[in-house]
Amino acid sequence: MIIVTVGMQLGFDRLIAAMDELAPGLGMPVVAQIGKGTYQPAHMEARPKIAPAEFETLVGEAKLIVAHAGIGTVLTAARCRKPILLMPRRADLGEHRNDHQLATVRKLAGRPGILVAADESELASRIAEGLALEDWTAARSPTAHQLHTALAAFIENRAV
């Protein structure tokens, strides 16, 4: 399964529409948390929100996470040791108030388990890369894993 998430504060119709177009050819279910978006997918399961416990379960079952460049989702992927493909929202397209997500992907690109699609034209090839990743978690030190776990717990307001 692939899980797609755009967070719950904003929609990200460009990412959701692109994933909906690709979903029939991916050979596995795609579940999307679409936030406040207006695009209604036809080829993948879509929900405005997913409760935290269910989201955690879905992430655990997923082969790949596809998401906006939200740091909370990046930390969840790291904690759950799942590869993540990020596509940043862009201010010039009215998807956010500034381009902090572009800055985020510039800093994270190339790290183990993190892939970046600059735009929807790169999604298919990056999804293929993400699904082909083998045990990329070995590249992370145990200390890095502990730090990611602690930061995620702090951000998600739960016990370490």
N, C-alpha and C positions, 0 to 999 in steps of 0.2 A: 504494500500500500504506500501511496504518497500522500502526505498531509500538506496542505497549502494553508498558510495563515497570513493575514494582513493586519492582525491586531484588532481590537474592538473599538478604538476611538475613531478611526477613519476607514472609509472604503478604499479600495485600490483596484478599480475596475479594469485598468489596463493589464495588470497581472492576472486577475481572475479570468478575463476574456481570453487571454493568450493560453492559459492553462486549460480552459474549457475546450479550446480548439485542439490542443495536443492530447487531451485525456483519452480519446478513443484509440489512439495508436500506442499507448503506453503499456498495454498488456497487464494492467493491474488497477484496482480501484483507486480513485482519487477522492479524498475528502477535503473540502475547503471550508475554512472559517472566513467568511467574506466581510465581516464587520458591517459598516453602514453603507456598503456599496449598493449601487442600483442595478448592476448587471446581474442577471439571474442565469446561472450556468444550466446547460442542457445535458452535458456529458459527464458531470461529476456531482457527487453529493455536496450540497452547499447549505451552510447554516450561518446565520449572522453571528452567533456566539457559540462557544463550546465551554462548558463548565471546566474549571481547572483540573479536577480529578479525571474527567473523561479525556481532556486534552493530553494529560500525562499518559494515560493508557494508549491513546492513539499514537503518540510520539514513540512509545515503547514498541508498538507494532509496525511502525513505518520503516521503510527502507531508505526514505529520503524525506527531508523537510524542504519545502519551497516557501520562501517568505519575503516580506518586505525587510528592510535592513534595520529591524528593531533589535536592540541589544538584549532585551529580555528573551526573545526567541533564540538568539544566538547562544545565550547562556544555557537555556533549556536544552538545546541540541548538544552542547558540549557536555552537560551533566549527564544526559542520557546516551552519550556516545553515538550520536546519529549524525550523518553528513547533512549539511545544510547548503542550499542554494539560495543566495540573496539577490533580489532585484530591487534596487533603491527607488523610492518615490522621488519625483523631481518637482521642484518648485516651479520651474518654467512651464510645466504642464498642469499646474494648479493642484498637484497631488499633496503638497505640504507647504508650509509657510516659508521654509528655507531648505537649503540643500545639505543638512546635516547627515542624511542617509548616504549621500554620495561620499562624504568625508568618511563615514563609517566603513563603507565597502573598500575605499582606498586603503584604509589601515588594516582591514581583515583579509583582503585578497591574498591568496597564496598560502594561508595557514592551513595546517592539516585539517581535512574535513570541511573546509569552507570554500565554496565555489561562488562565483559572481557572474551574473548576467547583466550586462550594462543596460540591455533593453530586451523586449520580447523576441527580437530576431535571434538572440543567443540562447534562449531558453531550451530548445530541443537538444542542442549539442551539450549544454551544461547538465541537463537532466541525465543524458546518457553517461556522462562522466561520473556524476554522483552515484548513479545506480551501479556503476562498474567498480566503485571504490571497494577495495578489500579492507583489511584491518589497518586503517589509517590511524586508529587510536594509539597504536604502539609508538607513534611519533611524539606523543605528548608525555611529558614527564609526570610522575605521580604527584609531584608538588603542584604542577599546573592544574591537574585534575582536582586536587583538594581546593585550590584557590577558586576555580570555576564553580565547584559545588557550593562553597561558602558564599560567594557573590550571588549566585542564583538564589540561594536560600534567603539571603538578606533582601534582595529585590522582590522576591515573591512572598516575603513576610512569613516565612516558615522556619522551623527549627533546622539547625545544621545537622 
